[in-house]
Amino acid sequence: MQASARNQFIGTVSEVRIGNVNAEVYISLNGGESIVASITKESVETLSIKTGIEVLALVKAPQIIIVSDFGGYKISARNQLKGTITQVKPGAVNAEVDIELGGGEQVAATVTNDSVDSLGLRKGQAVTAIFKAGAVILAVAR
C-alpha cells in the first residue's frame, strides 16, 4: 500500500473486543511485538476484522512520542514499543528519528529539534516509541 503514513506494520489480529461504539483490535506484529488499535464497531464490521486475519496498521510519524526515561511514571498509552535509535535526521524545525524494534521492525517519529536536544537523542540510544490506540488506522486486503 502506498500511503503518507511512514509507519506501516503488518500483523495478525489476535483478539477483537467489541464495545458499544468502539472496538479494540489487538495485533501481533511479524517482528514479535504487538499493538492495539481503537476503531469504531462499524469499521470492524465494514472491514470484516476478526481473529486470524492479516491487517496493515498505519501510524503517522508525528503521532509517535519518544520516551528515553519514564522517571518512575506509568502512562496511559498502551502502544509502547522498545527499540534503539538508528538515525536522527534534523531539519529546519523538526527531526525524524528512526527506531529499530527488537524484532527488526522500524518506527519513524517526527519530533521537534528542541526535543532531540532536551532528550539528548542519538544513534544507539535505547528509547520507547509510544502512541495511543486511537492513532492507529487499520487496512485489510480486498
Phi, psi and omega in degrees: 000138174259121181210159181286343178288119182287333181267108180233108184253127175265133180202181181243134179293122180259339180196147174230123177247115183266128174254191180293322182241311183254165176229151173254128180244120180264129186235127174268119182280157182297334180277358178108341178281173175221153177225164178238135175245139174250112181230170181288154176301323179298320178295322177301316181290314182298319182271359182053046181281126179209164180306135175098345181274156177274137177228160173248122180257125181250134176221122179290144183303323179292346179278350182274128175254135179257128177242126178258339181204119181283346177056031179085001180266152168254153179233161185278341180293123185280335181274105182227103185250116181278141179195190182233134179293128178257338182196142172237117182247096181287146174240197181294320182237318184246165175232150170262130178244121179261133184234132175259127180277166182303326180275003178097350178289158182248145173233132175250131177238141173251118180228164179290155175299326177299320178294321177301315181292312185292329178271350181065037184293132182207160178303136179091352182282137175281129180217172174238127175269125186237139173205149181287153178299330179288348178275355184265128175251132181256144175228147177232153177291148180286000000 
